[in-house]
Amino acid sequence: MKKLFWIITSILILVLVVFYIFQVNAFAKETYFIQDYERKLSQLSGENESLEVDFSRFNSLVNIENYLQSQNFEKVNQGEVKYIQIPGGSVAARK
């Protein structure tokens, strides 16, 4: 009876040690993945900030004015704008 007790206890200790090794291995893997994801997150955050700076630089007022000039738009002074008054309030009339 005593021998059976020690055999069962030894097997139980061996199973628990193997289970412990697998748990430590899984924990180490998860820790590595978390560090890798944090590194990728910081890298993407840096790229995002860089893209935001590029976006604001490309959408600045100077670039918009250059685009408008390249499309043959001209700047209009306030006094040069003339509006057409349409009598009757409609553009098309039925005959």
C-alpha positions as CSV (number, residue, x, y, z in Angstrom):
1,M,0.0,0.0,0.0
2,K,2.8,2.4,0.9
3,K,4.6,1.6,-2.4
4,L,1.4,2.4,-4.4
5,F,1.1,5.7,-2.6
6,W,4.7,6.7,-3.5
7,I,4.1,5.7,-7.1
8,I,0.9,7.7,-7.4
9,T,2.6,10.7,-5.7
10,S,5.6,10.5,-8.0
11,I,3.4,10.3,-11.1
12,L,1.4,13.3,-9.8
13,I,4.5,15.3,-9.1
14,L,5.9,14.5,-12.6
15,V,2.6,15.5,-14.2
16,L,2.5,18.8,-12.2
17,V,6.1,19.6,-13.2
18,V,5.4,19.0,-16.9
19,F,2.2,21.1,-16.6
20,Y,4.3,23.9,-14.9
21,I,6.9,23.8,-17.7
22,F,4.1,24.2,-20.4
23,Q,2.6,27.0,-18.4
24,V,5.9,28.9,-18.1
25,N,6.6,28.4,-21.8
26,A,3.1,29.7,-22.7
27,F,3.7,32.7,-20.4
28,A,7.1,33.5,-22.0
29,K,5.5,33.3,-25.5
30,E,2.7,35.7,-24.5
31,T,5.2,38.1,-23.0
32,Y,7.3,38.1,-26.2
33,F,4.1,38.7,-28.3
34,I,3.0,41.6,-26.1
35,Q,6.5,43.2,-26.4
36,D,6.4,42.7,-30.2
37,Y,3.0,44.2,-30.5
38,E,4.0,47.2,-28.4
39,R,7.0,47.7,-30.6
40,K,4.8,47.5,-33.7
41,L,2.3,49.9,-32.1
42,S,5.0,52.5,-31.4
43,Q,6.3,52.2,-34.9
44,L,2.8,52.6,-36.4
45,S,2.2,55.6,-34.1
46,G,5.4,57.2,-35.4
47,E,4.4,56.6,-39.0
48,N,0.9,58.0,-38.3
49,E,2.4,61.2,-36.9
50,S,4.7,61.5,-40.0
51,L,1.7,61.0,-42.3
52,E,-0.3,63.7,-40.4
53,V,2.6,66.1,-40.8
54,D,2.8,65.3,-44.5
55,F,-1.0,65.6,-44.9
56,S,-1.0,69.1,-43.3
57,R,2.0,70.2,-45.3
58,F,0.3,69.1,-48.6
59,N,-3.0,70.6,-47.7
60,S,-1.6,74.0,-46.7
61,L,-3.1,77.1,-48.2
62,V,0.0,77.8,-50.3
63,N,-0.3,74.4,-52.1
64,I,-4.0,75.0,-52.7
65,E,-3.3,78.4,-54.2
66,N,-0.6,76.8,-56.4
67,Y,-3.1,74.2,-57.5
68,L,-5.7,76.8,-58.4
69,Q,-3.2,78.8,-60.4
70,S,-2.1,75.7,-62.3
71,Q,-5.8,75.0,-63.2
72,N,-6.1,78.5,-64.7
73,F,-8.2,80.0,-61.9
74,E,-7.7,83.6,-61.2
75,K,-8.1,85.6,-58.0
76,V,-11.1,87.9,-58.1
77,N,-11.2,91.2,-56.4
78,Q,-14.3,92.1,-54.3
79,G,-15.4,94.9,-56.7
80,E,-15.2,92.8,-59.8
81,V,-18.0,90.4,-58.9
82,K,-21.3,91.1,-60.7
83,Y,-24.5,89.3,-60.1
84,I,-27.2,88.8,-62.7
85,Q,-30.7,89.6,-61.6
86,I,-33.4,87.4,-63.1
87,P,-36.8,89.0,-63.3
88,G,-39.7,86.8,-62.2
89,G,-37.7,84.6,-59.9
90,S,-37.4,81.7,-62.3
91,V,-34.8,80.6,-64.8
92,A,-37.1,78.7,-67.2
93,A,-40.6,79.5,-68.2
94,R,-43.3,77.4,-69.8
95,K,-44.7,78.6,-73.1
